[in-house]
Amino acid sequence: MPNNDACKAYLSKIKWQDGFTCSKCGHTKGCEKSGYRYHCYSCQHVESATANTLFHKVKFGLQKAFCVAFEMSTSSKSISSIQMGKRFSIHQGTAWYFMQKVPKTMKSS
């Protein structure tokens, strides 16, 4: 099973597959930094692979977040945040909040 670092690498690969564009200034020149981040040469902004994604500021780990999103997108019946919290050892409130973001993100993309 992939770990948090592998999940970040995957997000980075998808996010910047067509090259880097700074989300602050739109500049396309920058360099890749450690931890799957990009540094913009123009405005000095450093952007992580998770920034402006469903996984931005996830506190319970990317691996668990990927699993929750996968379960929600492939399950034919709805799963409660209580069940999801127990299954992935996260607080029910945290599971509920993240689970609210998944369908919104799926609709927008």
ABEGO torsion letter per residue (X at the ends): XBBAAAAAAAAAAAAAAAEBBBAAAGBABBBBBBGGBBBBAAAGBBBBAABGBAABGBAAEAAAAAAAAAAAAABABBBBAAAAAAAAGBBAAAAAAAAAAAAAAAAAX
